[in-house]
Amino acid sequence: MRELFVLICKDLRLLVRDRAGFVVTFVFPFAYALFFGVIFAGHGAGTGQLTLLVTDEDGSEFSQRFIESLSRIGAIEVIEVSRDDANERLNTSGSAGAVVIPRRVGAGLSTEDDISDWKIEFAPGRTNSPAGKLLPIWLERCVEASLGGAEETPKTSDLTPSVHGHSERWIRIVNAPHSPERKQNHYERSFPQGIIWGVLGCTATFGLSLVTERTRGTLTRLRVAPIRRAQILASKGGACFITSCCLAAILFAIAHFLFNVQPQSYGLLALAVVSMAAGFVGIMMLLSVLGKTEQTVGGVSWAALLGMAMLGGGMVPHFFMPPWLQQIGAYTPVRWSILAMEGAVWRGFDVAEMLQPCAFLLAIGVVCFGLGTITFRWQTDN
C-alpha cells in the first residue's frame, strides 16, 4: 500500500509541474464554464429575437404551415424539439415559451365541430420581455393564417400593446413544467460541461504519461524495484481518479460561492463525480494502448475524446442537437457524465434515476480498464 501511495504522489507532482497539462486540466474548464454561463444568461435576458420551442406531434400539412408562419415572423426564432427537450429547456434557458401541436389537431381545427377539444398548447416561459406577453396573440393569428392558407403572417409591427388580449379561440395556455419557486441559474448547466472538459484533459494527460514512461524506460526501471505491475497501473489510475474528483470538487466549490450554484443533493453529486471519474479512468487505460508512440496515442486520444464531447453535449448542449444526433450521443460516457451531474444539481434525480447513468459509467470504467490492462505492453518493440 505504501508503494502505491508513493507512485500516486509521484504522478500528481508530475501533473502540477507540467504547466500546459495543469492549464488544460484546471484553468480551461473554469474558463469554459464561465464563458457558456455568460452566453446562456445573456441569451435569456436578451432583447432580440424571442426563442419559441415547438413540438410537432401532429405532423400534418396544417402543422407545417403553422410552423412556417411562425418562422416568417422576424421577432421569433422557432426551434423544433421534442416534448421532453422543451420541458428541459424551459427550465434552463430564457425561452419565451413552448408550443405543442397535439396529434390530429390540424384535422380537428379544420372541421370546427367543437373547437374547445382541438387547441394548440402554449406554456409561457420565464422571459420578462414585453413582446413575450404578446406571444398568444401571435399564435392565434398564425393559426388563422394557416387554416386560411395564407401565404403571409402578421408583421411584428402589427402586434402592439394596443391589441386588447385574445379570446384563446385556438390556443390553450397551460402551466409551464418548471418549478416557480426554484430560481433559474444558468451556471447550473455550464459548470457540468466545464467539468467534463477537465476530466477529458485528465484522461488524455495520464494516458499519454503511461506511454511516455514506457518509451523512456521509466516503467522498466520501476519493474526492477520491489513493485508489482498491478501497483504501477493502479497508481496511474488512482492519480487520474483523484485528480478528476478534486477538479470537480474545486469547480463546484467555485460555482457555489461565486455563482450561487446549489446542488439539490450533495450525496448524489458525489456519487455522480465518483462514477464519472471511475469511468474515465478505464477509458484512460484503454487509450494508452492504442499506439506505440506518444504522438500516436496523443492524436488518437484527443480524436476519440473530442468525438465523445461533440456527440455527448460537452461542446453544445444536448437539447440543441437534432433528434438523430441525440440518439447517437446517448451512448457516449460524456453524455451520461453530464446527465448524472445535472441530475444531482438541478434535474432533481432520486436515487433510482441516478443509478442508470452511474452504473453505465462504472461498467464502462471496469470494461475499458480490464481491456487496457490485458493489452498493455511494458516495453516498446524495437
Secondary structure, DSSP 4 states (H G I P E B T S, - for coil): -HHHHHHHHHHHHHHHH-HHHHIIIIIHHHHHHHHHHHHHHHHHH-SSPEEEEEEESS-SHHHHHHHHHHHTSTTEEEEE--HHHHHHHHHHS---EEEEE-TTHHHHHHH-S-GGGS-EEEEE-S---HHHHTHHHHHHHHHHHHHTT-S----GGG--TTS-----SSEEE---SS-TTSPP-THHHHHHHHHHHHHHHHHHHHHHHHHHHHHTTHHHHHHHSS--HHHHHHHHHHHHHHHHHHHHHHHHHHHHHHH----S-HHHHHHHHHHHHHHHHHHHHHHTTS-SSHHHHHHHHHHHHHHHHHHHTSSS-GGGS-HHHHHHHTTSHHHHHHHHHHIIIII---HHHHHHHHHHHHHHHHHHHHHHHHH--SS---
